[in-house]
């Protein structure tokens, strides 16, 4: 991937580094890596970041590093690819697969499948998941294909301009058809995994809207929009208001209707790191949730 910019007469950039930092917002870490690998160019000539620029000069950098990703075992998987370009790949993750490898899932995470796929397309890059889903939550996961794209997308997530919408099926009937849950979340005392609402926790805001109520089985279909991104945020907030997610054995109880928590990352929306245009991706519900809604 090559990114370039032509200096115009209204710019105040004095050198290549200023273009890279101000226009492209390249981090100090990535700038150092580009410099070390001679991947910075002025009018197609490799230069030091301190090189002076003038009007109509083309400043560019190339992201074609070969990276060591041997820490992840490649595993062949039937990846449900929603979208892919040179910047990132978007997957509709099924329930039962973690995003990251671990001691218990050394070779059966989505990252293992992405590693295998990258090998197949001859892309030797680190595996960079941007958003994270619990093992038994399904839906959209995005993987960046290089460090520059990763930094851009994580920055959007941190400033809350990365839109994340979920579909949840929750126990019972809601008191209010829509609302905002603004309750801080912290790690539960003496637990590595479980979270809880705690005044000393981190700010957590979930906006929700009830889409449908099933009176026969007493559950509600709910649209949830994350305004922050805390671990287990929707699950904790739904439990807090008395409507835990159906099948959530950590924050509620098991259900004969579904064998996992009925939570699906349905829509993500953000600015594309290269052209700055808004993009939106939707992931169809998997059968176990879809049959409860339709």
Buried (B, 14 or more C-beta within 10 A) or exposed (E): EEBEBEBEEEBEBEBBBBBBBEBBEBBEEBBEBBBEBEBBBBBEEEBEBEBEBEEEBBBBBBBEBEEEBEEBBBBEBEBBEBEBEEBBBBBBBBBEBBBBBEEEBEBBBBBBBBBBBBEEEEBEBBBBBBBEBBBBBBBBBBBBBBBBBBBBBBBBBEEEEBBBBBBBBBBBBBEEEEBEBEBBBBBBEEEEEBBBBBEEBBEBBBBBBBBEBBEEEEBBBBBBBBBBBBBBBBBBBBBBBEBBBBBBEBBBEEBEBBBBBBBBBBBBBBBBBBEEEEBEBEBBBBEBBEEBBE
